[in-house]
Amino acid sequence: MRKRDRILKIQELVIAQGEVHVSDLAETFQVSSVTIRDDLDEMASGGKLQRVRGGARLKDSVEQTFFSRSILRPEITDFSPDKLYVAQLAGMLVCDNEWIFIGCGETCAAVAQALLDRRVNVVTNNIMAAAILALNVNASVCMPGGNLSGYDRHFLSGDILNRSMSLLRVKYAFFGVSGAEFSAGFTCSSPYERGVFEAVRGVADCTVIVMGSEKFGIKSFMRIAGLGDVNMIMSDEGMPCEYRRHFASLGVAAAASPGDIAGLAGGSASRK
């Protein structure tokens, strides 16, 4: 086996196991221990892993391990402060090893980024979110099939996705929207998103809208749900008081600060 191929295989083993040992690798690849030590030293010098006595392990910082070939550019994940704030709230709601759904849009992609250091199981139709979560070796990511959709073709939708989702079950389903208004409800810019919402809502214990406060009072192209058709709304501290009161009257939990999250994870009722 060529050195390049051997190093790629070592990378796979370290990702899968967290730590590898010189003696085991030498036996696996039928080469000398000296050869394996040279390989590990080269990988460590390139920032790929951390050398330990008798072998090597993953570095503490996931972002510095194996991702120089990531398709993401820094400017793509340079999310606005309001999106990052809402994403952090969403991350507080999720428990490790729970299965969740992350929908399309930048706010949902920011939710994926907020989970980079977590052990999570994620179903997503958001190609950007999947690419972000590829940086997390502790994340299990499932992408149901579907058609590339939206003006930027960055998410999947259609009958294939809807049928795939009918086989699954998730604790939380996070959706972004383009606007929320009393009469129009939650609206989005793409007609494809409504079908995704209906398919996922049916298999989620708790449906959560994540949105910046600037989107309240906005009507977009396609209604995906009424304001009372979800379990929870997450926004920033600029969420208008009249909408807070309206959500409360509908029995919809509203969170705009870390303090609001307390008790929501266990107390959010399921609504279909």
CORHUVEN-V663260 format. One record per residue. N is the residue number from 0. RES is the residue in three letters. NEAR is the number of other ideal C-beta (glycine too) atoms within 8 Angstrom. D_CENTER is the distance of its C-alpha to the mean C-alpha in whole Angstrom. Layout:
BEGIN
n:N res:RES near:NEAR d_center:D_CENTER
n:N res:RES near:NEAR d_center:D_CENTER
END
This chain:
BEGIN
n:0 res:MET near:5 d_center:36
n:1 res:ARG near:5 d_center:36
n:2 res:LYS near:6 d_center:35
n:3 res:ARG near:6 d_center:32
n:4 res:ASP near:8 d_center:31
n:5 res:ARG near:12 d_center:31
n:6 res:ILE near:11 d_center:29
n:7 res:LEU near:8 d_center:26
n:8 res:LYS near:10 d_center:27
n:9 res:ILE near:13 d_center:27
n:10 res:GLN near:11 d_center:24
n:11 res:GLU near:8 d_center:22
n:12 res:LEU near:11 d_center:24
n:13 res:VAL near:14 d_center:23
n:14 res:ILE near:10 d_center:19
n:15 res:ALA near:6 d_center:20
n:16 res:GLN near:7 d_center:23
n:17 res:GLY near:6 d_center:22
n:18 res:GLU near:10 d_center:26
n:19 res:VAL near:13 d_center:28
n:20 res:HIS near:8 d_center:32
n:21 res:VAL near:12 d_center:35
n:22 res:SER near:8 d_center:37
n:23 res:ASP near:9 d_center:34
n:24 res:LEU near:14 d_center:33
n:25 res:ALA near:13 d_center:37
n:26 res:GLU near:7 d_center:38
n:27 res:THR near:7 d_center:35
n:28 res:PHE near:11 d_center:36
n:29 res:GLN near:5 d_center:39
n:30 res:VAL near:7 d_center:40
n:31 res:SER near:6 d_center:41
n:32 res:SER near:8 d_center:40
n:33 res:VAL near:6 d_center:41
n:34 res:THR near:10 d_center:39
n:35 res:ILE near:13 d_center:36
n:36 res:ARG near:9 d_center:36
n:37 res:ASP near:8 d_center:37
n:38 res:ASP near:13 d_center:33
n:39 res:LEU near:15 d_center:31
n:40 res:ASP near:9 d_center:33
n:41 res:GLU near:9 d_center:32
n:42 res:MET near:13 d_center:29
n:43 res:ALA near:12 d_center:29
n:44 res:SER near:6 d_center:31
n:45 res:GLY near:6 d_center:28
n:46 res:GLY near:7 d_center:25
n:47 res:LYS near:8 d_center:24
n:48 res:LEU near:12 d_center:25
n:49 res:GLN near:9 d_center:27
n:50 res:ARG near:8 d_center:30
n:51 res:VAL near:8 d_center:32
n:52 res:ARG near:3 d_center:35
n:53 res:GLY near:6 d_center:35
n:54 res:GLY near:13 d_center:32
n:55 res:ALA near:12 d_center:29
n:56 res:ARG near:11 d_center:25
n:57 res:LEU near:12 d_center:22
n:58 res:LYS near:10 d_center:22
n:59 res:ASP near:4 d_center:20
n:60 res:SER near:6 d_center:18
n:61 res:VAL near:12 d_center:15
n:62 res:GLU near:7 d_center:15
n:63 res:GLN near:6 d_center:19
n:64 res:THR near:13 d_center:19
n:65 res:PHE near:7 d_center:19
n:66 res:PHE near:8 d_center:17
n:67 res:SER near:4 d_center:20
n:68 res:ARG near:4 d_center:19
n:69 res:SER near:8 d_center:16
n:70 res:ILE near:4 d_center:16
n:71 res:LEU near:10 d_center:14
n:72 res:ARG near:4 d_center:17
n:73 res:PRO near:6 d_center:17
n:74 res:GLU near:5 d_center:18
n:75 res:ILE near:7 d_center:15
n:76 res:THR near:9 d_center:12
n:77 res:ASP near:5 d_center:15
n:78 res:PHE near:11 d_center:14
n:79 res:SER near:6 d_center:17
n:80 res:PRO near:5 d_center:18
n:81 res:ASP near:10 d_center:17
n:82 res:LYS near:12 d_center:13
n:83 res:LEU near:12 d_center:13
n:84 res:TYR near:9 d_center:15
n:85 res:VAL near:17 d_center:13
n:86 res:ALA near:15 d_center:10
n:87 res:GLN near:9 d_center:12
n:88 res:LEU near:16 d_center:13
n:89 res:ALA near:14 d_center:10
n:90 res:GLY near:11 d_center:9
n:91 res:MET near:8 d_center:13
n:92 res:LEU near:12 d_center:13
n:93 res:VAL near:13 d_center:11
n:94 res:CYS near:6 d_center:13
n:95 res:ASP near:7 d_center:13
n:96 res:ASN near:6 d_center:13
n:97 res:GLU near:10 d_center:12
n:98 res:TRP near:10 d_center:11
n:99 res:ILE near:14 d_center:8
n:100 res:PHE near:13 d_center:8
n:101 res:ILE near:13 d_center:6
n:102 res:GLY near:17 d_center:9
n:103 res:CYS near:11 d_center:10
n:104 res:GLY near:11 d_center:11
n:105 res:GLU near:9 d_center:11
n:106 res:THR near:14 d_center:10
n:107 res:CYS near:17 d_center:7
n:108 res:ALA near:15 d_center:6
n:109 res:ALA near:13 d_center:8
n:110 res:VAL near:16 d_center:5
n:111 res:ALA near:17 d_center:3
n:112 res:GLN near:12 d_center:6
n:113 res:ALA near:11 d_center:8
n:114 res:LEU near:14 d_center:6
n:115 res:LEU near:12 d_center:8
n:116 res:ASP near:5 d_center:11
n:117 res:ARG near:11 d_center:10
n:118 res:ARG near:6 d_center:11
n:119 res:VAL near:15 d_center:8
n:120 res:ASN near:10 d_center:9
n:121 res:VAL near:16 d_center:6
n:122 res:VAL near:13 d_center:8
n:123 res:THR near:15 d_center:7
n:124 res:ASN near:12 d_center:10
n:125 res:ASN near:15 d_center:9
n:126 res:ILE near:9 d_center:10
n:127 res:MET near:12 d_center:9
n:128 res:ALA near:14 d_center:5
n:129 res:ALA near:12 d_center:7
n:130 res:ALA near:10 d_center:9
n:131 res:ILE near:13 d_center:7
n:132 res:LEU near:15 d_center:6
n:133 res:ALA near:9 d_center:10
n:134 res:LEU near:10 d_center:11
n:135 res:ASN near:12 d_center:10
n:136 res:VAL near:8 d_center:13
n:137 res:ASN near:7 d_center:12
n:138 res:ALA near:12 d_center:9
n:139 res:SER near:6 d_center:10
n:140 res:VAL near:9 d_center:8
n:141 res:CYS near:9 d_center:10
n:142 res:MET near:10 d_center:11
n:143 res:PRO near:12 d_center:14
n:144 res:GLY near:7 d_center:17
n:145 res:GLY near:12 d_center:18
n:146 res:ASN near:8 d_center:20
n:147 res:LEU near:8 d_center:18
n:148 res:SER near:11 d_center:19
n:149 res:GLY near:11 d_center:19
n:150 res:TYR near:5 d_center:21
n:151 res:ASP near:4 d_center:19
n:152 res:ARG near:7 d_center:18
n:153 res:HIS near:9 d_center:14
n:154 res:PHE near:16 d_center:13
n:155 res:LEU near:13 d_center:15
n:156 res:SER near:12 d_center:17
n:157 res:GLY near:11 d_center:21
n:158 res:ASP near:5 d_center:22
n:159 res:ILE near:10 d_center:21
n:160 res:LEU near:16 d_center:17
n:161 res:ASN near:12 d_center:19
n:162 res:ARG near:8 d_center:21
n:163 res:SER near:11 d_center:18
n:164 res:MET near:13 d_center:17
n:165 res:SER near:9 d_center:20
n:166 res:LEU near:5 d_center:20
n:167 res:LEU near:11 d_center:17
n:168 res:ARG near:5 d_center:16
n:169 res:VAL near:13 d_center:13
n:170 res:LYS near:10 d_center:14
n:171 res:TYR near:14 d_center:12
n:172 res:ALA near:14 d_center:11
n:173 res:PHE near:13 d_center:9
n:174 res:PHE near:16 d_center:11
n:175 res:GLY near:13 d_center:13
n:176 res:VAL near:14 d_center:16
n:177 res:SER near:9 d_center:19
n:178 res:GLY near:13 d_center:21
n:179 res:ALA near:16 d_center:23
n:180 res:GLU near:11 d_center:27
n:181 res:PHE near:5 d_center:29
n:182 res:SER near:4 d_center:31
n:183 res:ALA near:9 d_center:28
n:184 res:GLY near:12 d_center:25
n:185 res:PHE near:15 d_center:21
n:186 res:THR near:16 d_center:22
n:187 res:CYS near:13 d_center:20
n:188 res:SER near:8 d_center:21
n:189 res:SER near:10 d_center:21
n:190 res:PRO near:6 d_center:23
n:191 res:TYR near:11 d_center:20
n:192 res:GLU near:16 d_center:17
n:193 res:ARG near:11 d_center:20
n:194 res:GLY near:10 d_center:20
n:195 res:VAL near:15 d_center:16
n:196 res:PHE near:12 d_center:16
n:197 res:GLU near:9 d_center:20
n:198 res:ALA near:12 d_center:18
n:199 res:VAL near:15 d_center:15
n:200 res:ARG near:12 d_center:17
n:201 res:GLY near:9 d_center:20
n:202 res:VAL near:11 d_center:18
n:203 res:ALA near:12 d_center:16
n:204 res:ASP near:7 d_center:17
n:205 res:CYS near:11 d_center:16
n:206 res:THR near:14 d_center:15
n:207 res:VAL near:15 d_center:14
n:208 res:ILE near:13 d_center:14
n:209 res:VAL near:15 d_center:13
n:210 res:MET near:14 d_center:15
n:211 res:GLY near:12 d_center:18
n:212 res:SER near:13 d_center:21
n:213 res:GLU near:7 d_center:23
n:214 res:LYS near:11 d_center:22
n:215 res:PHE near:13 d_center:24
n:216 res:GLY near:7 d_center:27
n:217 res:ILE near:11 d_center:26
n:218 res:LYS near:6 d_center:26
n:219 res:SER near:10 d_center:25
n:220 res:PHE near:8 d_center:26
n:221 res:MET near:11 d_center:24
n:222 res:ARG near:9 d_center:24
n:223 res:ILE near:12 d_center:21
n:224 res:ALA near:10 d_center:22
n:225 res:GLY near:7 d_center:25
n:226 res:LEU near:13 d_center:24
n:227 res:GLY near:7 d_center:25
n:228 res:ASP near:10 d_center:23
n:229 res:VAL near:14 d_center:20
n:230 res:ASN near:11 d_center:19
n:231 res:MET near:14 d_center:18
n:232 res:ILE near:14 d_center:17
n:233 res:MET near:14 d_center:16
n:234 res:SER near:14 d_center:17
n:235 res:ASP near:10 d_center:19
n:236 res:GLU near:6 d_center:23
n:237 res:GLY near:9 d_center:24
n:238 res:MET near:13 d_center:24
n:239 res:PRO near:9 d_center:27
n:240 res:CYS near:6 d_center:29
n:241 res:GLU near:6 d_center:30
n:242 res:TYR near:11 d_center:27
n:243 res:ARG near:11 d_center:26
n:244 res:ARG near:8 d_center:30
n:245 res:HIS near:10 d_center:29
n:246 res:PHE near:12 d_center:26
n:247 res:ALA near:9 d_center:28
n:248 res:SER near:6 d_center:30
n:249 res:LEU near:8 d_center:28
n:250 res:GLY near:6 d_center:27
n:251 res:VAL near:12 d_center:23
n:252 res:ALA near:10 d_center:22
n:253 res:ALA near:14 d_center:21
n:254 res:ALA near:13 d_center:19
n:255 res:ALA near:13 d_center:20
n:256 res:SER near:8 d_center:20
n:257 res:PRO near:7 d_center:19
n:258 res:GLY near:5 d_center:23
n:259 res:ASP near:10 d_center:22
n:260 res:ILE near:12 d_center:19
n:261 res:ALA near:6 d_center:21
n:262 res:GLY near:6 d_center:22
n:263 res:LEU near:12 d_center:20
n:264 res:ALA near:8 d_center:18
n:265 res:GLY near:5 d_center:21
n:266 res:GLY near:7 d_center:23
n:267 res:SER near:10 d_center:21
n:268 res:ALA near:6 d_center:23
n:269 res:SER near:7 d_center:21
n:270 res:ARG near:7 d_center:23
n:271 res:LYS near:4 d_center:23
END
